[in-house]
Amino acid sequence: MEHTRLESELFDVGRRLHAALPAATRNPLKAADDKAMELASQDAELKAALFRFVDVVPACRSLDDLARHLTGFLGEVETPPPPVAVAMKMGNTRAGRTALGAAAAAGVKHMAHRFIVGESPRAALGTLRELWKDGVATSVDLLGEATVTQAEAQRYAARCTEALETVAAAARDWPERPALERDSAGVLPRANLSVKVSALTPLLRPDAPDRGKRDAADRLRGLLHRTRDLGAHLHIDMESLDSRDAVLELVLELLAEEEFRAGPSAGMVLQAYLRDSPQTLDTVLDWAAGAGAGRAHPLTVRLVKGAYWDHEVVEAAQHGWSAPVFEVKADSDRNFERLTQRLLDARPALRVAIASHNLRSIAHAIAYDRLSGGMGADLELQVLRGLGDPLQHAIVAQGLRVRTYCPVGDLVAGMAYLVRRLLENTSNESFLAEQAKGVPLEQLLAPPAVAAGR
Ligand SMILES: Cc1cc2nc3c(=O)[nH]c(=O)nc-3n(C[C@H](O)[C@H](O)[C@H](O)COP(=O)(O)OP(=O)(O)OC[C@H]3O[C@@H](n4cnc5c(N)ncnc54)[C@H](O)[C@@H]3O)c2cc1C
């Protein structure tokens, strides 16, 4: 496809999407409750202190306890900005500490509510229905990952089954939304659950991948049966690289089994920040043409950049390995676009979901689909609850299919998720941070190579 035609279509799509963003939210990170994120993004030390604080919140037993931790962490920042200095003064007295603790707890809760739709699947049903009515499909994610005991893994699998049943039953009464329910490969289930393999087994370790795979396989097989019987969709998330191969093999092996040929609808995740992700896509395409061919529902591949960048870089440095992830953001962005094109070209063997909050990455997928003759029906766009809220509506306004990933669970279970979202959004290189800083639209939509220079 001619490069300049693609860029020109991409800019058109990007401008239209941008114009459709609600005016007040064009800078999503500028909302009133984002003060903490803004402050943190300006100061690396403060950011580190806040991350450590958010990590200990679930372990705090009282407001006093919480305030002591907060002032303790903030005390490590050499020259705190004025609001922090005020907070530290308050921390000197017991009454002050209690007031400060209450404010901090409320702040963390407020932030968590932006990203988490409810404490249980039942509590989330109202939001799921509202989104559906507004033309937005969802995928429910049960918070809680990396289980350490068999009992925890069992409990997670039981919670997943319950979530599937609860959402599938409620979804029967949702109004018809043809754009969300059908593509050219057939029916798209209304109920959609995302699961993490690390929560389905305590044995997923890089040094003995087969044991973890075997242990997770039984629980995943059970979930696939239930998903099939309910006519729902099961999506297997991807986590850090040390479990990537085990998760990929597990999913492709199970889905190739005869009993799953007729269903369920299922999917996996490809992470574009991994240098070897093009080879992973080769493996998936070979599978789709071989062992996975002829399944009633083509495998859905969700393309993401990857949420464990800091972890992968630190882990590799500790072992003296070279990083498995790209270290220049523009390289991840460029690879994301190449993989988008390969995935879209692979249809109908696969279903494609492009998951990003980056206007350029999204506009690129829509433009490439259009120029290859697509009408949007065989392209799904995905965003995270709390980060992609304005974008999801702008996508609906273009008549395209969008699915919002909706975490469900309590604050304690949600802490790891919350920290990842904070890390991502206070990074200088994050698209949303750049958008919030007021970087002009033309620059936000510029090709990654050019963007690398800014
Ligand atoms: C619906 C949905 C589901 C998701 N599921 C998963 C999942 O299963 N597994 C998973 O890992 N992630 C998942 N993610 C998160 C995703 O990987 C990204 O972390 C997130 O979407 C931010 O990327 P972006 O394109 O929105 O933003 P952008 O700001 O354009 O990109 C940020 C991303 O760029 C990469 N990056 C940052 N700095 C650098 C650097 N210096 N060098 C190279 N690369 C860099 C990182 O991957 C970072 O997350 C999901 C996201 C969505 C929307």
PDBQT file of the ligand as one rigid body, heavy atoms in Angstrom, charges set to zero:
ROOT
HETATM    1  C1  LIG A 501      -8.146  -3.387  26.107  1.00  0.00    +0.000 C 
HETATM    2  C2  LIG A 501      -6.717  -3.502  26.540  1.00  0.00    +0.000 A 
HETATM    3  C3  LIG A 501      -6.239  -4.711  26.984  1.00  0.00    +0.000 A 
HETATM    4  C4  LIG A 501      -4.898  -4.858  27.376  1.00  0.00    +0.000 A 
HETATM    5  N1  LIG A 501      -4.397  -6.089  27.715  1.00  0.00    +0.000 NA
HETATM    6  C5  LIG A 501      -3.084  -6.229  27.958  1.00  0.00    +0.000 A 
HETATM    7  C6  LIG A 501      -2.494  -7.514  28.163  1.00  0.00    +0.000 A 
HETATM    8  O1  LIG A 501      -3.161  -8.560  28.135  1.00  0.00    +0.000 OA
HETATM    9  N2  LIG A 501      -1.152  -7.576  28.380  1.00  0.00    +0.000 N 
HETATM   10  C7  LIG A 501      -0.365  -6.459  28.381  1.00  0.00    +0.000 A 
HETATM   11  O2  LIG A 501       0.857  -6.584  28.556  1.00  0.00    +0.000 OA
HETATM   12  N3  LIG A 501      -0.893  -5.234  28.207  1.00  0.00    +0.000 NA
HETATM   13  C8  LIG A 501      -2.226  -5.089  28.001  1.00  0.00    +0.000 A 
HETATM   14  N4  LIG A 501      -2.748  -3.832  27.796  1.00  0.00    +0.000 N 
HETATM   15  C9  LIG A 501      -1.937  -2.602  28.093  1.00  0.00    +0.000 C 
HETATM   16  C10 LIG A 501      -1.121  -2.180  26.896  1.00  0.00    +0.000 C 
HETATM   17  O3  LIG A 501      -0.074  -3.111  26.724  1.00  0.00    +0.000 OA
HETATM   18  C11 LIG A 501      -0.454  -0.799  27.092  1.00  0.00    +0.000 C 
HETATM   19  O4  LIG A 501       0.272  -0.824  28.270  1.00  0.00    +0.000 OA
HETATM   20  C12 LIG A 501      -1.361   0.377  27.161  1.00  0.00    +0.000 C 
HETATM   21  O5  LIG A 501      -2.438   0.236  26.313  1.00  0.00    +0.000 OA
HETATM   22  C13 LIG A 501      -0.590   1.656  26.815  1.00  0.00    +0.000 C 
HETATM   23  O6  LIG A 501      -0.253   1.689  25.442  1.00  0.00    +0.000 OA
HETATM   24  P1  LIG A 501      -0.919   2.761  24.430  1.00  0.00    +0.000 P 
HETATM   25  O7  LIG A 501      -0.749   2.304  23.050  1.00  0.00    +0.000 OA
HETATM   26  O8  LIG A 501      -2.298   2.988  24.902  1.00  0.00    +0.000 OA
HETATM   27  O9  LIG A 501      -0.118   4.105  24.766  1.00  0.00    +0.000 OA
HETATM   28  P2  LIG A 501       1.287   4.671  24.274  1.00  0.00    +0.000 P 
HETATM   29  O10 LIG A 501       1.553   5.816  25.169  1.00  0.00    +0.000 OA
HETATM   30  O11 LIG A 501       1.325   4.903  22.821  1.00  0.00    +0.000 OA
HETATM   31  O12 LIG A 501       2.322   3.507  24.576  1.00  0.00    +0.000 OA
HETATM   32  C14 LIG A 501       2.802   3.241  25.854  1.00  0.00    +0.000 C 
HETATM   33  C15 LIG A 501       3.506   1.905  25.752  1.00  0.00    +0.000 C 
HETATM   34  O13 LIG A 501       4.705   2.026  24.971  1.00  0.00    +0.000 OA
HETATM   35  C16 LIG A 501       5.697   1.120  25.438  1.00  0.00    +0.000 C 
HETATM   36  N5  LIG A 501       6.877   1.908  25.860  1.00  0.00    +0.000 N 
HETATM   37  C17 LIG A 501       6.929   2.903  26.785  1.00  0.00    +0.000 A 
HETATM   38  N6  LIG A 501       8.189   3.406  26.903  1.00  0.00    +0.000 NA
HETATM   39  C18 LIG A 501       8.945   2.707  26.017  1.00  0.00    +0.000 A 
HETATM   40  C19 LIG A 501      10.337   2.768  25.650  1.00  0.00    +0.000 A 
HETATM   41  N7  LIG A 501      11.192   3.632  26.213  1.00  0.00    +0.000 N 
HETATM   42  N8  LIG A 501      10.769   1.921  24.687  1.00  0.00    +0.000 NA
HETATM   43  C20 LIG A 501       9.929   1.048  24.093  1.00  0.00    +0.000 A 
HETATM   44  N9  LIG A 501       8.622   0.938  24.395  1.00  0.00    +0.000 NA
HETATM   45  C21 LIG A 501       8.126   1.762  25.347  1.00  0.00    +0.000 A 
HETATM   46  C22 LIG A 501       5.068   0.398  26.625  1.00  0.00    +0.000 C 
HETATM   47  O14 LIG A 501       4.521  -0.806  26.145  1.00  0.00    +0.000 OA
HETATM   48  C23 LIG A 501       3.974   1.342  27.088  1.00  0.00    +0.000 C 
HETATM   49  O15 LIG A 501       2.922   0.684  27.755  1.00  0.00    +0.000 OA
HETATM   50  C24 LIG A 501      -4.060  -3.697  27.374  1.00  0.00    +0.000 A 
HETATM   51  C25 LIG A 501      -4.554  -2.480  26.923  1.00  0.00    +0.000 A 
HETATM   52  C26 LIG A 501      -5.857  -2.354  26.495  1.00  0.00    +0.000 A 
HETATM   53  C27 LIG A 501      -6.319  -1.031  25.996  1.00  0.00    +0.000 C 
ENDROOT
TORSDOF 0
